[in-house]
Amino acid sequence: MRRLAEFRLALMMLTRLPAGHIAAPPSIGASAWAFPLVGGIVGALSALALLVALWFGIAPVICAGLALVAMVFVTGGLHEDGLADLVDGFGGGQSVARKLEIMRDSQIGSYGTLALILSLGLRWMALHVVLVHAGAWAAATALIAIAVASRSGLAAALTLMPAARADGLGRAASGGSSLQAAIASIIGVAVLHIAFGWSGLILAAVIAAAQIGLARLAMRQIGGQTGDVLGALQQIAEITGWVALTALH
């Protein structure tokens, strides 16, 4: 029952899907192992939207866009918002305090707007490439696998990176265990391997390298992680995964 509560909390944190009421909610950090499982649900719903659109005879390039629309709808654009805030803060702030202030501001700047355009554009084009060259089922599988893998590294970030603020989501979610990080990482690698064979291990390495690079940048810029950093880590992993997958195809 406790594992179920942790999964439901992860579902609440990472999506807009109904998860019911949790009488005794666990800590956010304790639910981090379930982040990749939630990613699987997000990816499956996006894949379903892709396949349904294709079944109706819609052009593949539009189907790829609709799959991303479904993904953003399910998550509420949570990760995209984190990416935009991080890029605005890192690009526009001169001090740590100013960077954090910009990241907390609900308004989006030019850096964040460009980051969103590039994120959606790269994923859209990459998904279309995979769809055209590898087929519908391969694209649907990739949507699920990359959604899982892009969230598996968040548990490690919560375990290894200190909170950059004294409050906020990053502080509330910090303190995950090494076991949770290991479980989440194993799930991500296993799903990539099942989906793509040995090429999945290459994807796992590339995704991990991208997340490590962004995590190191966050440590230098603001000294740790925040909710926006976690969202940006998911986005950079997803973008990198899709771009790398086009090279493998």
Phi, psi and chi 1 to 4 in degrees:
 res  aa     phi    psi   chi1   chi2   chi3   chi4
   1 MET       -  -35.1  -67.5  -60.4  -65.8      -
   2 ARG   -68.3  -39.9 -176.9  164.3 -176.5   79.5
   3 ARG   -62.3  -38.3  -61.6  -69.2   85.5   79.9
   4 LEU   -64.7  -40.9  178.4   59.3      -      -
   5 ALA   -64.2  -38.8      -      -      -      -
   6 GLU   -65.8  -40.3  -69.7  167.5   -4.3      -
   7 PHE   -64.4  -43.4  170.0   76.9      -      -
   8 ARG   -63.8  -37.4  -70.5  169.5   61.5 -165.6
   9 LEU   -66.0  -41.6  179.8   61.3      -      -
  10 ALA   -60.0  -39.1      -      -      -      -
  11 LEU   -63.5  -40.4 -168.3   65.4      -      -
  12 MET   -64.6  -39.9  -70.7  179.5 -177.9      -
  13 MET   -74.1  -34.6  -64.4  -58.0  -57.2      -
  14 LEU  -105.3   -7.8  -60.8 -174.9      -      -
  15 THR  -139.8  178.2   74.7      -      -      -
  16 ARG  -107.8   16.0  -65.5  -63.4  179.2  -98.6
  17 LEU   -76.7  144.6  -63.4  174.0      -      -
  18 PRO   -66.8  134.5   24.5  -33.8      -      -
  19 ALA  -126.7    4.1      -      -      -      -
  20 GLY    77.8 -174.0      -      -      -      -
  21 HIS   -98.7  133.1  174.3   71.0      -      -
  22 ILE  -104.3  114.4  -56.2  175.6      -      -
  23 ALA   -63.7  -46.1      -      -      -      -
  24 ALA  -125.0   81.7      -      -      -      -
  25 PRO   -65.7  137.9   23.2  -32.5      -      -
  26 PRO   -75.6  175.5   28.8  -34.1      -      -
  27 SER   -72.9  156.4   66.4      -      -      -
  28 ILE   -63.2  -41.3  -61.2  173.1      -      -
  29 GLY   -59.7  -34.5      -      -      -      -
  30 ALA   -69.9  -20.4      -      -      -      -
  31 SER   -93.0    1.2   69.6      -      -      -
  32 ALA   -62.9  -29.2      -      -      -      -
  33 TRP   -60.5  -26.0   67.1  -90.9      -      -
  34 ALA   -87.8   -4.9      -      -      -      -
  35 PHE   -55.0  -46.3  -72.4  177.2      -      -
  36 PRO   -65.0  -30.1   18.0  -30.2      -      -
  37 LEU   -65.7  -40.0  -59.6 -175.9      -      -
  38 VAL   -63.6  -39.1  173.9      -      -      -
  39 GLY   -58.2  -36.9      -      -      -      -
  40 GLY   -62.2  -38.8      -      -      -      -
  41 ILE   -66.4  -44.9  -65.0  174.2      -      -
  42 VAL   -59.8  -47.0  173.3      -      -      -
  43 GLY   -64.5  -37.7      -      -      -      -
  44 ALA   -65.4  -41.0      -      -      -      -
  45 LEU   -67.4  -37.8  -68.0  173.2      -      -
  46 SER   -66.1  -41.7  179.0      -      -      -
  47 ALA   -63.6  -38.4      -      -      -      -
  48 LEU   -62.2  -42.9  178.3   61.7      -      -
  49 ALA   -61.5  -39.5      -      -      -      -
  50 LEU   -62.2  -49.1  174.9   73.5      -      -
  51 LEU   -67.0  -39.1  -64.4  174.3      -      -
  52 VAL   -65.1  -42.5  169.3      -      -      -
  53 ALA   -62.9  -40.7      -      -      -      -
  54 LEU   -64.4  -39.1  -73.1  168.4      -      -
  55 TRP   -61.4  -32.7 -175.7   78.7      -      -
  56 PHE   -80.6    0.5  -85.1  105.6      -      -
  57 GLY    82.3   16.6      -      -      -      -
  58 ILE   -72.3  146.5  -61.3  173.4      -      -
  59 ALA   -57.2  140.3      -      -      -      -
  60 PRO   -54.5  -38.8  -28.4   35.5      -      -
  61 VAL   -65.0  -35.4   64.9      -      -      -
  62 ILE   -73.2  -37.3  -56.3  -59.2      -      -
  63 CYS   -59.9  -40.7  -67.7      -      -      -
  64 ALA   -61.6  -41.7      -      -      -      -
  65 GLY   -64.5  -40.3      -      -      -      -
  66 LEU   -66.2  -33.5  -68.6  173.9      -      -
  67 ALA   -62.9  -39.6      -      -      -      -
  68 LEU   -70.1  -36.4  -69.2 -179.2      -      -
  69 VAL   -59.1  -44.5  169.0      -      -      -
  70 ALA   -61.7  -40.9      -      -      -      -
  71 MET   -64.5  -44.5 -175.9  173.9  -70.1      -
  72 VAL   -66.1  -37.0  171.6      -      -      -
  73 PHE   -63.8  -44.1  178.6   78.6      -      -
  74 VAL   -65.7  -39.5  171.1      -      -      -
  75 THR   -89.2  -10.5   62.8      -      -      -
  76 GLY    71.0   18.9      -      -      -      -
  77 GLY    66.5   21.8      -      -      -      -
  78 LEU   -58.7  -47.8  175.9   69.5      -      -
  79 HIS   -73.0  -38.5  -52.0  -56.4      -      -
  80 GLU   -61.4  -39.6  -74.3   81.2    1.6      -
  81 ASP   -62.0  -40.3  179.5   67.7      -      -
  82 GLY   -63.3  -42.1      -      -      -      -
  83 LEU   -61.6  -46.4  174.7   66.4      -      -
  84 ALA   -61.9  -44.7      -      -      -      -
  85 ASP   -64.4  -40.7  -73.3  -16.9      -      -
  86 LEU   -64.1  -45.8  178.1  137.8      -      -
  87 VAL   -65.3  -40.3  174.0      -      -      -
  88 ASP   -59.9  -46.3  -86.6  -22.7      -      -
  89 GLY   -67.1  -48.3      -      -      -      -
  90 PHE   -67.7  -33.2  -72.4    8.1      -      -
  91 GLY   -84.2  -26.0      -      -      -      -
  92 GLY  -108.5  -14.6      -      -      -      -
  93 GLY   -96.0  144.6      -      -      -      -
  94 GLN   -97.7  -28.6  -62.1  -59.6  -44.0      -
  95 SER  -119.4  165.1   65.3      -      -      -
  96 VAL   -59.6  -45.2  171.6      -      -      -
  97 ALA   -61.1  -41.0      -      -      -      -
  98 ARG   -69.7  -38.9 -179.9   55.6 -178.4  156.5
  99 LYS   -59.9  -46.3  -67.7  175.7 -165.5  -65.7
 100 LEU   -65.8  -35.3  -69.2  171.8      -      -
 101 GLU   -64.7  -44.5 -179.3 -176.5   -4.8      -
 102 ILE   -64.2  -41.1  -66.6  173.0      -      -
 103 MET   -63.9  -31.1  -69.8  167.4   67.1      -
 104 ARG   -80.6  -20.6  177.5  161.0  -80.6  175.9
 105 ASP   -64.6  132.6 -167.6  -21.8      -      -
 106 SER   -73.5  -17.6   60.3      -      -      -
 107 GLN   -79.0  147.7  -64.9 -177.6  -15.4      -
 108 ILE  -103.9  140.3 -174.5  172.3      -      -
 109 GLY  -102.3 -174.1      -      -      -      -
 110 SER   -66.5  -38.2   56.5      -      -      -
 111 TYR   -62.4  -45.5  -67.7  135.0      -      -
 112 GLY   -65.0  -38.8      -      -      -      -
 113 THR   -62.0  -45.1  -58.8      -      -      -
 114 LEU   -63.1  -38.6  -71.3  170.6      -      -
 115 ALA   -62.5  -41.6      -      -      -      -
 116 LEU   -65.8  -42.4  -71.0  179.7      -      -
 117 ILE   -60.9  -46.1  -67.4  171.3      -      -
 118 LEU   -67.9  -39.8  -67.5  173.1      -      -
 119 SER   -62.3  -52.4  171.0      -      -      -
 120 LEU   -66.8  -38.8  -70.3  169.2      -      -
 121 GLY   -64.4  -46.7      -      -      -      -
 122 LEU   -64.9  -42.9  -73.8  170.5      -      -
 123 ARG   -66.9  -40.1  -73.1 -176.8  -72.2  156.7
 124 TRP   -61.4  -49.9 -170.5  -20.5      -      -
 125 MET   -64.8  -41.4  -71.2 -173.9  -69.7      -
 126 ALA   -65.8  -42.0      -      -      -      -
 127 LEU   -62.8  -40.1  173.4   55.6      -      -
 128 HIS   -64.2  -40.5 -179.1 -121.2      -      -
 129 VAL   -60.6  -47.4  168.1      -      -      -
 130 VAL   -63.9  -40.6  173.6      -      -      -
 131 LEU   -61.5  -44.5  177.3   59.8      -      -
 132 VAL   -72.6  -41.5  170.0      -      -      -
 133 HIS   -87.8  -28.6  -72.8   85.0      -      -
 134 ALA  -114.2  -14.9      -      -      -      -
 135 GLY   102.1  169.8      -      -      -      -
 136 ALA   -65.4  -44.6      -      -      -      -
 137 TRP   -69.1  -35.1  -71.1  107.5      -      -
 138 ALA   -65.4  -41.1      -      -      -      -
 139 ALA   -65.9  -41.3      -      -      -      -
 140 ALA   -64.0  -41.9      -      -      -      -
 141 THR   -61.4  -41.3  -60.1      -      -      -
 142 ALA   -64.6  -38.2      -      -      -      -
 143 LEU   -58.3  -42.7  -81.0  166.4      -      -
 144 ILE   -71.0  -48.8  -62.9  170.6      -      -
 145 ALA   -64.2  -44.0      -      -      -      -
 146 ILE   -71.2  -33.8  -67.0  177.2      -      -
 147 ALA   -63.1  -38.2      -      -      -      -
 148 VAL   -66.8  -52.5  170.1      -      -      -
 149 ALA   -64.1  -35.0      -      -      -      -
 150 SER   -69.3  -18.1   63.3      -      -      -
 151 ARG  -102.6   -9.7  -69.5  162.5  176.3   81.3
 152 SER   -71.1  -28.6   64.1      -      -      -
 153 GLY   -78.6   -9.9      -      -      -      -
 154 LEU   -67.5  -32.3  -57.6 -174.7      -      -
 155 ALA   -64.4  -39.3      -      -      -      -
 156 ALA   -65.6  -38.1      -      -      -      -
 157 ALA   -62.6  -41.4      -      -      -      -
 158 LEU   -66.5  -30.4  -69.2  174.9      -      -
 159 THR   -80.2  -40.2  -59.2      -      -      -
 160 LEU   -97.1  -22.3  -60.6  174.1      -      -
 161 MET  -105.2  132.0  -61.9  176.1   68.5      -
 162 PRO   -72.4  160.1   27.9  -35.0      -      -
 163 ALA   -72.5  135.2      -      -      -      -
 164 ALA   -81.4  -18.0      -      -      -      -
 165 ARG  -119.4  161.1  -72.1 -165.8 -179.9   97.8
 166 ALA   -83.2   -7.4      -      -      -      -
 167 ASP  -142.3 -174.4   59.3   -5.9      -      -
 168 GLY    92.2  178.8      -      -      -      -
 169 LEU   -62.7  -40.7  178.0   60.6      -      -
 170 GLY   -59.5  -40.6      -      -      -      -
 171 ARG   -68.8  -43.5  169.6   64.8   67.5  178.1
 172 ALA   -65.8  -31.4      -      -      -      -
 173 ALA   -92.9   -8.8      -      -      -      -
 174 SER   -70.6  163.4   62.9      -      -      -
 175 GLY    95.2   20.1      -      -      -      -
 176 GLY   -66.5  160.0      -      -      -      -
 177 SER   -94.0  161.2   71.0      -      -      -
 178 SER   -63.3  -33.7  -61.3      -      -      -
 179 LEU   -63.7  -44.0  177.1   60.2      -      -
 180 GLN   -62.5  -42.6  -68.2  163.1  -11.2      -
 181 ALA   -62.9  -40.3      -      -      -      -
 182 ALA   -65.7  -43.3      -      -      -      -
 183 ILE   -61.4  -46.5  -68.5  172.4      -      -
 184 ALA   -62.1  -42.1      -      -      -      -
 185 SER   -65.4  -41.8  -62.5      -      -      -
 186 ILE   -62.7  -41.2  -70.4  170.6      -      -
 187 ILE   -60.6  -46.1  -68.0  172.6      -      -
 188 GLY   -61.7  -47.3      -      -      -      -
 189 VAL   -66.0  -41.9  173.1      -      -      -
 190 ALA   -62.0  -43.6      -      -      -      -
 191 VAL   -65.0  -40.9  168.9      -      -      -
 192 LEU   -63.2  -40.6  -73.2  175.0      -      -
 193 HIS   -66.3  -41.6 -178.6   50.4      -      -
 194 ILE   -64.3  -39.9  -67.7  170.0      -      -
 195 ALA   -75.3  -38.5      -      -      -      -
 196 PHE  -124.8    6.0  -53.8  114.1      -      -
 197 GLY    69.8 -144.9      -      -      -      -
 198 TRP   -67.3  -23.8  -66.7  109.4      -      -
 199 SER   -63.3  -26.5  -64.2      -      -      -
 200 GLY   -62.8  -30.9      -      -      -      -
 201 LEU   -70.2  -33.1  -59.6 -176.7      -      -
 202 ILE   -64.9  -44.7  -61.6  174.7      -      -
 203 LEU   -59.8  -42.2  -77.8  178.5      -      -
 204 ALA   -60.5  -42.0      -      -      -      -
 205 ALA   -66.1  -41.6      -      -      -      -
 206 VAL   -66.1  -43.6  171.2      -      -      -
 207 ILE   -63.3  -44.1  -71.9  171.7      -      -
 208 ALA   -61.8  -41.4      -      -      -      -
 209 ALA   -62.9  -41.0      -      -      -      -
 210 ALA   -64.3  -42.5      -      -      -      -
 211 GLN   -69.2  -38.6  -71.9 -170.3  -41.9      -
 212 ILE   -63.4  -41.6  -69.9  171.0      -      -
 213 GLY   -61.4  -43.8      -      -      -      -
 214 LEU   -69.2  -36.7 -177.8   56.4      -      -
 215 ALA   -63.2  -41.6      -      -      -      -
 216 ARG   -65.0  -38.3  -70.1  174.9   63.6   86.7
 217 LEU   -63.2  -42.5  176.2   63.6      -      -
 218 ALA   -63.8  -37.0      -      -      -      -
 219 MET   -63.5  -40.2  -70.1  -63.3  -63.7      -
 220 ARG   -72.6  -36.1  -70.4 -162.1  -59.4  -91.0
 221 GLN   -79.5  -45.7  -68.7  -77.3  -31.9      -
 222 ILE  -131.3    0.0   57.9  174.5      -      -
 223 GLY    82.0   15.6      -      -      -      -
 224 GLY   163.7 -159.0      -      -      -      -
 225 GLN  -112.0  153.9   52.1   82.8   13.1      -
 226 THR  -134.9  177.5   66.8      -      -      -
 227 GLY   -59.4  -36.7      -      -      -      -
 228 ASP   -66.2  -39.3  -69.8  -28.9      -      -
 229 VAL   -62.2  -42.5  171.0      -      -      -
 230 LEU   -62.6  -42.8  -63.6  176.0      -      -
 231 GLY   -62.3  -42.0      -      -      -      -
 232 ALA   -67.2  -34.9      -      -      -      -
 233 LEU   -61.7  -40.7  -75.6  170.3      -      -
 234 GLN   -64.6  -42.9 -173.0  -79.9  -34.5      -
 235 GLN   -66.7  -44.1  -74.9  -75.2  -76.2      -
 236 ILE   -65.0  -33.8 -162.1   66.6      -      -
 237 ALA   -68.1  -41.9      -      -      -      -
 238 GLU   -67.4  -44.5 -168.0  167.1  -46.1      -
 239 ILE   -60.2  -49.0  -64.6  165.7      -      -
 240 THR   -62.1  -41.6  -56.8      -      -      -
 241 GLY   -60.9  -44.0      -      -      -      -
 242 TRP   -68.7  -42.7  -83.6  109.1      -      -
 243 VAL   -63.5  -43.9  171.7      -      -      -
 244 ALA   -63.9  -35.8      -      -      -      -
 245 LEU   -64.8  -34.8 -172.4   59.2      -      -
 246 THR   -64.6  -32.8   61.8      -      -      -
 247 ALA   -68.8  -36.1      -      -      -      -
 248 LEU   -73.6  -24.2  -66.6  175.5      -      -
 249 HIS   -92.2      -  -80.6  -74.9      -      -
